[in-house]
Amino acid sequence: MNFIDSHCHIDTAKFDEDRDAMLQRAADAGITDFIVVGASGSLEQARATVAFAKGKEHFFATVGVHPHEAEKLDDSWWPKLCELAADPEVVAVGESGLDFFYDNCPKQLQTDRFVDHIKLAISLGKPIICHIRDAHDEAIAILSEHAAGKVDVIIHCFTGTPADATRYAEMGFAISFSGIVTFKGKAAQPVRDSVALVPRGQLLLETDAPFLAPVPMRGKRNEPAFLVETAKLVAQLKGIELAELAEITTNNTRRLFALTSQ
């Protein structure tokens, strides 16, 4: 029974002291492959993410600018980022999107950069990874206009309501669940309620490591091995066996990202 972590940041300094041990724990837990996601605030960071995964079996990079960092993205390095995204070993564009929970970047600038990323993904024929928080209505409008039917879309670390999940699913988008689904309390209940509404062929799992460790590891640094805890609850909510969920999500991830052995 194997899983793919469809969204993690294991190239960051948070793992410098024990990366080999962390990866061994992931292997022991059945995590076979890793999508190492770019959330860059600089061209140097984007290059480092690609370099981390490039040429390594089971590691795949993406290139993008997180909405929190959108204000740092300017015309001086966007063309070079686009060139980097075209690398055959880069499997997706993103993460990009809208985050209106924090006031880290003007909303209009986030929107403009999100559209730029969508157009880049379409031009490259690669999927786009979307970070959406407290902006689902706005994101759905943008994705409906610019992305639906034109490019594969992954809604990473889903934080919306069942109604949001239904609208994303109806547009054919993949929806990825993180450790948030395991969190106790009312805030995470809409996420749990959404799991059953996502068609099997559009379901993904992720850690977003080092963030959002699932219960019972909540409060610790997250890592890919912890994906199994999220998977256990998602399988329960879907009413299927864990092994079946592993097969479903692994196949979905391989298809969406066109993963092949390196």
N, C-alpha and C positions, 0 to 999 in steps of 0.2 A: 504494500500500500504506500504509494508515493504522492507527494504534493509538490506544487511549484509555488514559490512566493512571488506573486505577480506584481509586487510593489514594495521595494525596500531601499534603504539608503545605507547599505553596509560598507560603502566606500568612505564614509566620513570618519573623522577623528575619534568618534565615540567607540570605535572598534579597534583602534590602533594597538591597544595593549594586549588584546586576546583574540585577534581575528581568527587565527588558525584554530584555536580551541572552540570558538563560536561556530565556525564552519563544521567542525567535527560533530558538535552537538546537533547541528542541523542535519547532517548526514545520518546520524543515529536516529533522528526523529522521522526520517523518510523524506526530507526536503531535498529534491534532486536538482532543481534549477532556480535561478534567481534573476528577476528583472530589477536591475540596479538603476534607479530612476533619477534623472537629472532634475534638480530644482535650483538651478544656478542663479547666482546674483552677479556672475562675472563669466567671461569667456574662459578664464583660467580654470574655474570650477567645473565648467562643462567639459573642458578637455580632460580634466582629471578623472571625471566619471567614466568617460569613454575609455581612457587609458587603463582604468582599473579592470574593466571587463574585456577589453579587446584581446582576442586571440586565446581566451580562456574557455575551456569547455564548461558548459552549464551556467555561464554568466553572460548576461545580455544587457546592454546599456540603452538608455533613452536620453534625449536631449531636450531641455526646455527650461523655461523661466517661471518659477512659482509666482502666483499673483502678488504675494507679499513683496517680491523683488522686482515687480514690473517697472517701477520707477527708475531702477538702475539700468534697464535695458535701453540702449540708445542706438542710433544709426551707425555709431562707430564700430560696434561689434555684432549687431544683428546679422549682417550678411555672412560673417564668418561662422556664426552659430548655425545658420542655414546650411553652410557647406559641411559642417560637422554632422548635422542631422542626416545628411545624404550618405554618410559612410554606410556601406553594406552591412556592417555589424551593429549598427544602431537600429533597433527594432521598432521604435515608436518616437513620436514627438510629444513632449511634455515632461513634467506635468505643468499644465497651464490652466487658467480658469478664473474664477471669481471667488473672493473671500471677503464678504461684507461683515463678518463677525468682528474682525479687528479693523481699525482705521489705519492700516499700514501703508496704503497706497490709494490714490484717488480712484473712485469707481470707474470713471470714464476711461482712465488710462488702463486699468485692468481689462476693461471691455475691449479696447482697441488692441491690446497685446494678445488677448484671447483669440480674437478674430485673426490676427496675424499668424498665430500658431495653427489654427484650423486650416488656413489657406496653405501653410507650409506642409502640413500633413497630407492634404489632398494632392499637392503637387508631387510629393514623394511617394504616394501610394502606401503610406504607413499609418497605423492607427494613432489617435490622439488620446492622451491620458488627461482627464479633467479633474481638477481639484475644485469642488464646489461646496461652499459653506455659507449658510444664511443668504443664499442668492439663487435658489433653485428656479424660481419663476423667471428671473433674468437670464439664467443659463439656458433654460429650455427654449426661450425665445431666440437666443443667439444660435443655439445648436440646430433648432428647427430651420432657421433661415440659411445657415452657412454649412452645416455638416450632414444633416439627415439625408441618407441615400447617396452620399458622396464619399464618406470615409468611415471606417470603423471607429467607434467612440467607446471609451472605457470611463465610467464614472467611478473614480477611485475613492476608497474610504467613504462609502455612502453614509450620509448623515441626515437624509431627508425623511419625509413622511411616506406612508403607503401610497398616497396620491402621487407624490413625486416619483416613486419607484415605478408606478404604473405608467406614468407618462414617458419616462425614459425607456421602459421596456417596450412600449408601443412603437417607439421610434427605432427599435432594434438595437439599442445600446446595451453594452455589457455593464453589469453593476457588480462592484467588488466590495466585499464585506471584510472589515478589519476587526481588531479586538474590541472596538466600541460595542459590537453586538452583545458582548458578554458583560458589559458594565451593569451594575445594579442601579435601580432607581428609575424614575419616570422618564428621565431625559433620553435614555437609550431604548425605551419601549417602542417608539415608532420605527426605529431601525430593525428591531426584532420582528415587529409586525410586518415589515416589508419583505422579509426573506421568502415567505411562502408565495409572494406575488411575482417573483423573478423567475422567468422560464429557465429550465435547466440549461439550455444552450447559451444563456446570457449571464451565467453565474461565475464569479471569480472569487478567490480568496487572497488575502494579503496580510502582511504584518504592519507595513509602514515603519518598520524598524529604523531607528531606535525608539520610535514614538509608540504610544497607545498599546502598551502591553496588556494582554487579556487577563481577565480573572482566571486563575488565582495569582497571577504574576503582576497584577496591576501595581504601579508604583516603582517597578524595576525598569531597567533599560530593556526595551523590547529586542527580540532577536528572532531569526527565522524559525528556530526550533519551536517557538511558542505558537506557531501557526496552527498546530494540531489542536490546541485548546479552543481556538476560534472555530475550527472545522467541526469539532464535536458538537458544539451548540448549533451551528448552522445545519448540520445533518439532522439533528433532533427537530429543529424548526421546519425543515423540509419534509420530515417524515420518511427519511431514507437512511440506509446504513452508511457508516462512515466510509467504508471502502468504495461504495458507489459514488459518494460525493467526491472522494479523491479522484476517481476515474473521470467524472464529469468535469471537474474544474481543471484538471490537468489537460484534458483534451481541448477544453475551451481556450485555455491560455496558449497552448501550442498553436491552435488555429489562428487566434486573433493576432498574435505576435509573429506568426510564421516562423516558429522556432525550429532550428535544425541544429544538429551537432556541429560544434566548431572544431 
